[in-house]
Amino acid sequence: MAKPRVIIADTDEGYISTIQLKFVKEYFDKIELEIITDKEYFDELFSKPQKADILIVSEELYDVTLQKHNISNIFLMMEKEEDEQTGDLNVSRIYKYTSIKEIFNEITGKSSQTLNLDENEKKKTQVVLVTSAAGGVGKTTIALGISECLAKNYKRVLYINAGRLQAFQYMFENSAPISIGEVLSSGNDNIYWEIKHLIRNEHFSYLPQFKTSLLSMGVNFDIFEKIVQSAQESNDFDYIIVDSENAFDEYLTKLIDISDRVVVITSQAKKQLCYTNQFVNNINGVNGEKYLFLCNEFSREKNNYLVNNSENAKFRINEYIDYIDNMENMKISELAKVSGIMKSTFLLL
C-alpha cells in the first residue's frame, strides 16, 4: 500500500524546517514527505497533474489552480491572522506564525482519514492525572480547560472527575447528574463498557456527575481506577483526563501509577508551597517527564513563595497561569482561550 504523499512548499527554508522536523519526528517512514523551497521548481511540478494527500503551501506559492489537482487536503499558510474562513471552501487557512504544535495538530486532525495510517500503529490512549497537594487552587477549572484545549486540537478526550463527592456539573450545559450506584457496585473490571451509554459530549466527552456520593452508594474509590483502565483499553480516546481529589492515600497513588502524565496544580502562596513540597517528598521521579507542575492564579503583585522563600521549592514550575477574576465561572469554551492553560496543554501534546 502506497504511503500518503505530503508536500510542504515555502520559500522560507528556516520556517519550513520546523514543520518538516515535526512530520519526520511523528511519522518517520510512514509518509512520503517532499519539501519544496524553490518557486520555479514548484511551478514546474504543478504545471503537470499531481496527486497528493496533503499540500501545505505558503501564500507566496499558492494559486487557485492548485485545486484542479488531485489533492485531498490543501493548507494555506497565511501571513496575517483571519477571524473568518473566507474564499475557497476546500482550502484550510492557518495563521503560519502560531505554535508549530498547534499547526501540526490542526493539519493532522483534519487529515486523519486521508493519512489512513495503520490503526494498530496509533499511539495508546494517554492518561493524564490532574491533582493538587491541597484544595482551593482551581484544579477542576484547569482540568476542564485542558480537556477543552485538547479537543480543540482534534484530540478525542474523556474527562473523568474522580471525586468521592462531586460538584462539577454546573460547568456544563446539561446540569443533570446521573444515578449509577447499581452499575458501579457490580464489581466488573470492564466497567467502562457498562457505563459507556451514560457518557455525554459537550466540547469533549465526559462522565457526568454522580447524584450521590461514593459512600452513599457503597462504592470504593478504586472504582475510578477500573473506569480509567477499561476506558483506556477501549482505545475510544486519545486522552483521558482524570480530575482527582487532593487526598494523598493509596487510591491516589494507584491513579498516579497508571497515569502517563501527572499534572500538579499549586499556587504561589506559602501554604501551597509547603503542601506541594510534602507531596513531592512522598512520590518518586518528579524531575522526569511524567510530572508537570502548574502555578495557577499567579499575580506579579503578590509575593511568589515558589521562588522568594528561605525554604526552596522541591519542584520546578513548568507554566504559570495568570490570575483571572472569577475564572471558575467562565464557560468551558472560554477556558481554552486562557494563555496559561493553552501553553500547559501543548506541554502534554
C-alpha positions, 0 to 999 in steps of 0.5 A: 500500500502506497504511503500518503504523499505530503508536500510542504512548499515555502520559500522560507527554508528556516520556517519550513524546517520546523514543520518538516522536523515535526512530520519526520519526528511523528511519522518517520517512514510512514509518509512520503514527505517532499519539501519544496523551497524553490518557486520555479521548481514548484511551478514546474511540478504543478504545471503537470497533474499531481496527486497528493494527500496533503499540500501545505503551501505558503501564500507566496506559492499558492494559486487557485489552480492548485485545486484542479489537482488531485489533492485531498487536503490543501493548507494555506499558510497565511501571513496575517491572522483571519477571524473568518474562513473566507474564499475557497471552501476546500482550502484550510487557512492557518495563521503560519506564525502560531505554535508549530504544535498547534499547526501540526495538530490542526493539519493532522486532525483534519487529515486523519482519514486521508493519512489512513495510517495503520490503526494498530500503529496509533499511539495508546490512549494517554492518561493524564492525572490532574491533582493538587497537594491541597484544595482551593487552587482551581484544579477542576477549572484547569482540568476542564480547560485542558480537556477543552484545549485538547479537543480543540486540537482534534484530540478525542478526550474523556474527562473523568472527575474522580471525586468521592463527592462531586460538584462539577456539573454546573460547568456544563450545559446539561446540569443533570447528574446521573444515578449509577450506584447499581452499575458501579457496585457490580464489581466488573473490571470492564466497567467502562463498557457498562457505563459507556451509554451514560457518557455525554459530549459537550466540547469533549466527552465526559462522565457526568456527575454522580447524584450521590456520593461514593459512600452513599452508594457503597462504592470504593474509590478504586472504582475510578481506577477500573473506569480509567483502565477499561476506558483506556483499553477501549482505545475510544480516546486519545486522552483521558483526563482524570480530575482527582481529589487532593487526598494523598492515600493509596487510591491516589497513588494507584491513579498516579501509577497508571497515569502517563502524565501527572499534572500538579496544580499549586499556587504561589502562596506559602501554604501551597508551597509547603503542601506541594513540597510534602507531596513531592517528598512522598512520590518518586521521579518528579524531575522526569517527564511524567510530572508537570507542575502548574502555578495557577492564579499567579499575580506579579503583585503578590509575593511568589513563595515558589521562588522568594522563600528561605525554604526552596521549592522541591519542584520546578514550575513548568507554566504559570497561569495568570490570575483571572477574576472569577475564572471558575465561572467562565464557560468551558469554551472560554477556558481554552482561550486562557494563555496559561492553560493553552501553553500547559496543554501543548506541554502534554501534546 
